[in-house]
C-alpha cells in the first residue's frame, strides 16, 4: 500500500472501521482507527481497511449507506464503476473521502468480497491536523484480532496435518 505525507492544508480524517456481522452488529468485534488524508480516494481507504485487518486486497468492494441491507442503498460507491461493469453507483477511484465522509459520525458499510461478504462499519470520528513527518494512511489504534480472511483455507490446512 502506497503511503504519503499529507499535502499543505490537508486535514486527516480519523475513521473507525469495525468488523460486523451481516446485520450490522458490532459488539465485541475487532476495530481499527485509521488516519487517512481527506483528499485520498475511497479506493485508497478500502486498501487501508483491508490491509489493517491483514486481508489480501484481491476482491471487488463497495461502500453503501444502508448498513443492514446494502442492496437497498441509495448512496453507494463501487469498484464495478471503475472496471467497466454495470453499476448504479459512483466510482471509488474518482471519489475523495471528504466528499463522502463530510460530517462527523457519518457511517457507511464497506462490503469487501461479494462472495464471502465481509462487512465493515466505517464511521468518521473526527479530523485533525497531520503530524509533521507522518506518512498516511496509518493505523492509529487497533483493537481485537482480525479473523482469517479465508476460513476454508485454514480448515483445509488443518485437515492436511
N, C-alpha and C positions, 0 to 999 in steps of 0.2 A: 504494500500500500504506500503510495506516494505521500510524503509529508511536506509541509511548507510552513514558513513563517507567515504570520498574519500581515496583511497589507496595511499601509498607513491609514488610520481612522477606522479600520475594520473591527467590529465587535466579535467577541467569541460567544457562541451560543452554548449554554450548558444544557445538555439533552439527556434526560433519564430514559434508559431503554430497559424494559423489563420483559423477560420471557413470560408468556402467558399461555393458558390453555385455549382451546377453540372458542370458549365463551367469554374471553376477556378477563378471566380470574387470574390474579397475580400474587395472592397471599403466599408467602414462603418461597416465591420463585427468585432465581438469581437476577440481579440487575447490574447495570453499568451506568455511570455518569460519564458522558463523553463531552469533551471540549472541542468544538468544531467552528472554524471561521464561518461567519454568516454568509459570505459570498461563495461558499462551497456548494456544489450541486447535491441533489438528492442521491445521485449515483455515488458521490463521494461519501455521503452519510451512510448509505447502505453498505458500502465496503468497510467503513469503520465499525459499524454494528456487527457485521458478520465476523470480522477479524477479532473484535473484543470478546466474542463468545467462542473463539477458536474453531470456527467453521470454515470450510472451503467456500470461496466465492465463486460457485460453479452452477448456479441456477438462476432462473428468472425470478423477478420480485416486483413488488409494488407497494405503494403507500395509499391507504384508504381511510376515509373519515368515519366509516361505520365499523366500529371495532368488533362488534359481535356478529355482524352479517356483511362481510366485505363485498359480497356480490351485489348488495343493495346500496353501495356508496354513491354519493352524488359528487364528491370531490375525490379525485384519485390521480396517481402518477405511476406509470408503469414502464418497465424496460421494454415491453412489447411495442410501445410507441416509437422506440429508438431503433428497433431491429426489423422494421418493415411488416410486423404482424398487425392484425386488426386490433384497434384499441379505442375505446371511447374516452380514454383519459390522456392527460398530457405526459410529456417526456420527463424522465428522471435525469437525463443527461443535460437538458437545457433549462431545468428549473432549479433556482437557487433556494437554499434552506430558508433564508429570510423572507422569501415570497410565500412560503407555506407556513412556517412557524413564525407568524408575525405578532403573536401575543403570548404572554406568559400563561402557562397551563394548557395551551393548545395540545391536543392529543391526536395521534394518527396511529393506525395499525400498520406495522411493517410486516408484510407477508413475504416470506422467503421460501422458495421451492414449492411450487404449486402441487407437487406430488405428495411430499411429506407434510406440507403446510406448517411451517414454523411460524408462530405468531409472536410478535413483539409489540408491546405498547410503547410508543415513542412520545415523550412529553417534553416541551420546552420548560425548563425550570428557572431559567434566568439568563442574563447576559453579563459579560464582564469585559474589561479591557484585556488585551493579550499580554502575556508575560514576555519580557523583552527578548529572550533567546529561545523561547519555546517553539517547537515545531508541531504543527497540528495536522490532522486530528490526534488527540491523545485521550487515554482513559484516565479521568480524574479520580474515579472511585470504582472499585469492583467489589461486589458483594455476592457471595454464593458461587458454587461451582457450576459451570455450564455442563449440560448433559452431552453425551457424544452425539455428533450430527447424524451418524449412520448407526443406529442401534442394531440393525440386522447384520451389519459387518462385524460388530463386536461379538454378537451371538455366534456367527459363523466361525470366528477365530477361537472362541471358547470350545466349540464343538470339535475343532481340529486338534485341540491339545489333550 
